[in-house]
Every structure is written in structure tokens, then in C-alpha cells.
Amino acid sequence: MAPKKEATLNLQQQQQQQVLDIERIKRHFSWSDPNAISSEPAMATNNDGGTAAQWNRNSQAAVSVRHAFKTYGKKKNAIPVLNNLMMTVPKGTIYGLLGASGCGKTTLLSCIVGRRRLDSGEIFVLGGKPGTRGSGVPGKRVGYMPQEIALYGEFSIRETMMYFGWIFGMGTKEIMERLQFLLNFLDLPSEKRLVKNLSGGQQRRVSFAVALMHDPELLILDEPTVGVDPLLRQSIWNHLVHITKAGQKTVIITTHYIEEARQAHTIGLMRSGHLLAEESPSVLLSMYKCISLEEVFLKLSRMQSQKGEISNVNFSNNISLHAMAFGSKMDKPSSSQEGGVVGLNFHQSKEVLINESNGSVFTLNQEPYDPPQIKRNKPNDEESCQDCCANLCKVTTKGKMKALLTKNFLRMWRNVGVMLFIFALPVMQVILFCLAIGRDPTGLNLAIVNSEMNNTNICHWEDSCHFTNLGCRYLSHLNDTMEKTYYTDLEEAKDAVRVGKAWGVLYITENFTDAFVARVALGRDADDETIDQSEIRVWLDMSNQQIGIMLNRDIQLAYRAFAMDLLDQCGNNPKLGDVPIQFREPIYGTMNPSFTDFVAPGVILTIVFFLAVALTSSALIIERTEGLLDRSWVAGVSPSEILFSHVITQFVVMCGQTTLVLIFMLVVFGVTNNGELFWVIVLTLLQGMCGMCFGFLISSVCELERNAIQLALGSFYPTLLLSGVIWPIEGMPIVLRYISLCLPLTLATTSLRSILTRGWQITEMAVYSGFLSTLAWIVGFLILTLLVLQAKRG
Ligand SMILES: Nc1ncnc2c1ncn2[C@@H]1O[C@H](COP(=O)(O)OP(=O)(O)OP(=O)(O)O)[C@@H](O)[C@H]1O
């Protein structure tokens, strides 16, 4: 009976202890639904997420991760990184996340801040799910310091703080006050120093300062103490302990200096995608009877390896009661008293960590310093209202736009050389185009054999109704663009063409004048020989179509001029010498159309379109590879805001470029414009916008800058060739014509050509279809870019 009684007593004691523990948890977390607690005394043991109790509990912990799974890569080669991970970070505590390099700490943090999405499982941050409306995460409730520096190198420390401060909705004065505190606290150099000129450690401190800037509720720090000297490191930890003291601020920190994590309230030891343990450092040490945390980690890792399964060691499935009790601050976080030797992949740390004395923050000078308190806006404050509005309308805030636009323009200003080039480039292209394309070739060599002159080049003829040396008279009508070289032998002249010394041979027969007069006099009675002898024979080098056609044209025009002149001198109607087809003044264009006028509309649009592509195609990539895009996202800037700010900045640049292109094309080089300048400007700007949006799409799709450049360059030639810029699309095979119509430049080029050369109004279908297609492309590219950016956030 006695043992039975003892067992009953033990059971009662256990039950009482359990009730006491629950009461303690309840007090700490202010739970309102006691039934919910009593039904789930083990807290997170079987959290499926979804019941009111679970929601309540998840919303009370600062961060709660439940059954998190995350893999990288496609199905076959998928790398599992998070594997049924459970984690609970109580409010007002420091949570040290430890684990070997590559175990998934950064991935977990990026999921917590809403930068990445889990494959399955749930995350609750500050009572909401990251990324949901009104959760404030990503946003100003979180301060995030990523592993990489993620700062704009060309900004000064002050400008960096301004940028992030404005994003977080702070006022300039407030930012300046905070900046002074952070400069002092983190022992930063002058606020005017450019980030790129700082040392690695200084850059990390600026990055840390950015995370602290707006005094967020939740600080997530990915290895903030790397490259920081021991004194400052301790100062940082003191600050973290200080800010969590009041129970309002929570810190999650990863570090490779394992012993410094002793100052955390809770330690999560991570391995193979899940937490081996989640306890306070002192409990871990006593529970595993170890003297260092490293030893604990080794022990747990060994146990995990031996069992192959962690079910019986995974304390993370149950939030540690001990860890939760930190809320009361009874269990003061300990400072390391020993130089802990850190193994595995961790760095060694043998510094003796200095105890915090009275909770004040110590600067490097060890002077207690109380940071200026960030004013929290009341719900009816202007900023809050802006945020409400932004949340509701999904638009933006003034501060964010100010920050993003200032950032974009500042980056341009700091790269003023590049900017000058960006403006000089279109001007250069226009000048080169106008000087090099469309003009008639000159100085073309023509080999002439005039047998009528007995192989001499002394040529006499009379400018009247005299029929002597008509061959010479004809030659005088050949225009000056041709360089005439006289040969005595026909074969010799042909050889000159064969070896590339001349573009053609013009041969005049021995008795050309007599035969020509006989031909005119006899008319239809002229015999074949007479006709044959009266003909000027020409052999051309047609390997160059443009030159061949031009020589052909000029030789024929010279005959027309010769015949009409002769008839006129002899008192006959000169028209008798002309081809009986009369070309009247053209309805559009001129009698002597210029190739430049044909190509110019397409060239204007191509220059503006592809310059915009070049400017924007790497814009997002540079920010992404430097980790800046992530940081801005976590700070609460949405992809559409980033995109919108770039659109505005690039639009300003494009306006300048468009103005220069049009001034040089239309004013300096006098390209024909018979239409309304207003519509020319509008269409050119729209094409620039279209190119910009195409650039953004490339930028969002490509991970690397070189891929973006390849894609942008790769798209240049197909677009140029298929858009009817240099050759009418009517000359293409029918299938290609349809493809051509689907390109962004085709209808716009036709439209601009119609305005410039025909002077058509916007009401003409050929004109407005160019505008409509460009608008459709802009919308299409923007939607695609946003979709890609949204998808990549996961
Ligand atoms: N974008 C990615 N694509 C594919 N694999 C990735 C990606 N990011 C991380 N990984 C892989 O996921 C694993 C976890 O990486 P993570 O950066 O989360 O580790 P970590 O614990 O933070 O490492 P460290 O302490 O060295 O920073 C690593 O094996 C890494 O190679």
C-alpha cells in the first residue's frame, strides 16, 4: 500500500507542479483563455496552427515557427534546409541562434523577416504572419541586419541613415538625433565618410546601426559581431541586453562566437535543418553537465547522429519553460566568465566578456549612455495615417518615395561620369547615324572607254544643235559623284573593275555619233547594227547593291539629260527624249527621297528604346547582388515601390535623352518632320518607357549582370532587323511579317514614320496603333516584372 500511496503522492505533486508552471506561463504571456492553456499544457507540442488558442499563443511569442520545411532547388536536386523546424522566441528576450555554417540559420531568418517563403509550415512574427497586411513585417516593426554588408557604397554614413530612416517613416530631425547616438555608441567615423571608404568592420557597424535606427520591436541580426573588436562586441551585447530589459524588444541573433551567446536568454542549437535544443544557456549547461555551450552542441550533435532521429532530443518542439521565464527577468542573462573554446566551424573566442553593471548602455569609452527614445506615433499621427493608407490602398508613403528617389538620384550624381556618358551616347549615335547613313556615295570610279575619240581623252563637242562627238557630250552629263578614268582598251577597263579599281565600265562605240543620229532619223526603219552601235554599253560591279543601283540610276539620268538637252537645242520638244512615264510631284515625300528620312524614325525609337534597356536592365540586379534589395524589402519597401521609383528616375533621364535625340535629328541634321512635334515627343517618350520596362523585366529575370547584358544585347539585333527600321516589313516572308508586328518597335516605327514623313494626325490608324501597341507593351512588361519580383521573393 505504501508504494502505491507514494506513487499517488508523486503524481499529485507532478500535477501541482504542472499547474504552477502553466500559471507562471500564463502570467508571463497574459493569456486570456485559460481553457486554451489547460487543453494544451505542453505549449507547442502539437501545434497545427489554426485554433484560437494557437493563434493567441503564437501572437504572444515574438516569433513562433511551426513545422517549417524549406528546400532550395528543383524537385530532383532539392536541398532540404529547414526540416520540421520548431522555434519559439518569447517577447522581450534575446534569442541566440547557433549552428554550424550552412545549417540554415540565414534561411530561417530570411523566412522570419518575410524575405523568403516556407515550403510548408507556419511563422508568426509579432502576432501576425510575415507579409500579411497589417502585420508590419516586413516593415518598420523589424530591424534586420543581413549577413552581407548590404549598404550603398557611394553613400555617406549620414545619407545611409537618412535613406533607411525615411523608409521607416522617421522625420529628418529624429534621424539626426538617432544618428548621433549610433555614431557615438558604435564608435563610427565621421558621418560624412562614404561607406565604400570604410573598413570592413566599420561597414558592419554601419549595417548594424541601420538595423537599430528606428528602434524596432524585433531585431534580427545575422552575425552582427563578425569583424568587430572585443570591446565593441561586448558593448553591442550590453546594448541588446539593455533594450530587451523592459520586455518590449526582442532580439534574434546568430553568431559564430558561441560563448558570447551565453548572454542570450534562450539558445537555439540548430543542426540539419532543425533545432536540437531550445533552452537558456544555464539550463543547457546543467542539463547536459557541460562547461561550455560548444560541448553541449557537440553532445547533442553526437546524440542526433547516433539515433539518426531527433525525436527524443528535440526540445524545440516544446518551448522551454525556463526560456519563457526570462520574461520576468528573474533569471538574469549571464555573461561568460570563461574563454570558451569554440569548435566545429565556429571561430574561436577567448575574450573575457564584461558584465553589464546597471543596465545602461556603454559606449566604447565605457560611459553610460541613454539613447534618445524614438517617438512612437499615435494612431492618429500623420505618419501612421500614411501607413494605414498605404496598407489599405497598397500605395506608398511619402517617406519611402522620398528615400527611394533620393537614393536613385544620389547614386546617379555620385556616378556623374557615367551620367555624362549616358547623355552623350544618344547624341553621338544620332550624329554618327546622320553623317554615316543615307547619303549618296561619292568618288566612285567609273572606267570609260570612248572609242569614238581614237583612244584619246581629249573630248571636244559643241553645246548646240551640232551632231559631233555625241559620246563626249553624253559623258559631260554624268554627275560629278563619279570619278571618270579613261581607258583605251575595253578588256583593260574590265580588268580595272575585276581588281576593284572601278565600279563599272562605260563603253562608247567607235561610230556612236553617226549611229545615234541615224537611229533618231530613221526611227523604226533603223537596222539592228545601227541600233547596236548607237547604244552605250555598261558593265557594272553589282556586288554592292546600293552603289550598283545608284550608278545605274545616274547613268540613265545622264542619258535623259543628254537627249532632252539635244532635242531642246535643235528646237524640238525635249520631252520626246524622256521615258513616256511622267512622275508628278509625290503625294508624300520628295522626288528625290532620302534614305535617312526612311530610317530616321526607326533609328530615333531604337536609340531611345535600347538606351533605356541598357540603363535599367542591370538596375535591380546590382541592388540584388549587393543584398540591398532584400534589405529594402525587409524594411517594408514593396517591389512595386522599388520599380516605381526607378521608373520615375529613369523617366527623368530619358526625357533628357529624348530631347537631345530630337534636337539633333530634327534641328541640327534637318530630318524631315511634316507632323506635329507634340506627338513625335510623346511617342518617343513612350518608347523609352517601353524600353525601360523591358529592361526591368530583364533585370528581374536575370540573377547575374552578365546574363542581363547578354539578354539585352541579344534582343537588340532581332528587334532592329524585324521592326522595319532598316527595311520595309513588306519585303519579309509572310510569317515573319506577323512576328514583326508583335514586336514593340514595329508599329511605333510605322507610326512615327507616318507622322514625320506623311504629316499624319493621331486620328490615323497607322499612327494611333503605334501609340496603343507601345502602351500595351509597357503594361505587359510591368506586369511581368512585378510577377517575377513577387515570385522571387519566395
Ligand atoms: N539561394 C540559395 N539557393 C540554393 N541554396 C542555397 C541558397 N541559399 C542558401 N543555400 C544553401 O542552404 C544551406 C543553408 O544556407 P544558410 O545561408 O541558411 O546557412 P547558414 O547557417 O546561415 O550559414 P553561415 O553560418 O555560413 O552563414 C547551405 O547549404 C547553402 O548552400
The ligand as an ORCA input file, in Angstrom:
! r2SCAN-3c Opt
* xyz 0 1
  N      19.631     30.811    -52.723
  C      20.089     29.599    -52.446
  N      19.995     28.632    -53.370
  C      20.426     27.385    -53.130
  N      20.962     27.008    -51.951
  C      21.087     27.921    -51.000
  C      20.653     29.266    -51.180
  N      20.902     29.949    -50.040
  C      21.459     29.078    -49.187
  N      21.577     27.855    -49.748
  C      22.096     26.641    -49.120
  O      21.300     26.393    -47.991
  C      22.101     25.965    -46.908
  C      21.878     26.876    -45.699
  O      22.374     28.161    -46.012
  P      22.310     29.335    -44.953
  O      22.903     30.532    -45.604
  O      20.926     29.446    -44.472
  O      23.273     28.782    -43.822
  P      23.843     29.487    -42.543
  O      23.587     28.572    -41.409
  O      23.331     30.868    -42.425
  O      25.399     29.519    -42.868
  P      26.502     30.554    -42.356
  O      26.602     30.415    -40.880
  O      27.735     30.127    -43.054
  O      26.036     31.909    -42.779
  C      23.535     25.969    -47.408
  O      23.867     24.642    -47.781
  C      23.503     26.849    -48.614
  O      24.454     26.406    -49.558
*
